[in-house]
Amino acid sequence: MFITTIPQYVVGITNAKLDLTATSATVLYTAPSAADFNTSVVSSILVSEDSGNADTITVTITDTANAVFSLFKVKAVAANTTVELLTNNLVLQSGEIIKVTAATANRLHVVASIQELAIHRTPQSSL
């Protein structure tokens, strides 16, 4: 996803992965906040239930002013299934944080696919 009026360059592609072993809010991903970064684009958030028991997950974004916004509140995940949470790309501004919370420990795995974009081209060493 590129915005044509703002120069943007992909500087990183990553998967953020968690095994939710506790029931507290856990940081899945923090958008880089270096001066050159302007956005991260989350294209997928997969949640897999691997214990044979249905569970729920809550997903939030915390902005740079520490305000918390719900993306998914107590989203059901059936036993032994994988759920794709996003139907469209999710854009994060520099420094914003995605946190996930499982209702029950040791049941859910989360994987997010993310592109990190910068406003300046980073020189690449020759391969």
KABELJO-V457550 format. One line per field, one symbol per residue. ss: DSSP state (H for helix, E for strand, C for the rest). phi: phi as a letter, one per 40 degrees, with the letter a starting at -180 (. if undefined). burial: # if it has 24 or more other ideal C-beta (glycine too) atoms within 12 Angstrom, else .. A space follows every 10 residues. Layout:
BEGIN
ss = ???
phi = ???
burial = ???
END
This chain:
BEGIN
ss = CCCCCCCCEE EEEEEEEEEE CCCCCEEEEE CCCCCCEEEE EEEEEEEEEC CCCCEEEEEE EECCCCCEEE EEEEEEECCC CEEECCCCCE EEECCCEEEE EECCCCCEEE EEEEEEEECC CCCCCCC
phi = .bcccbcbbc bababcbabc cbbccbccab cdbcdccbab bccabcbbcb bgbcabbbbb bbcccgcbbc cbbfccbcdf bbbcccbacb cbcdgcbcbb bccbcgbbbb bbbbbbbbcb cccbccc
burial = .......#.# #....#.#.# .....#.### ##....#### ########## ....###### ##........ ##..#.#... ..#.##...# ##...##### ###...#### ########.. .......
END
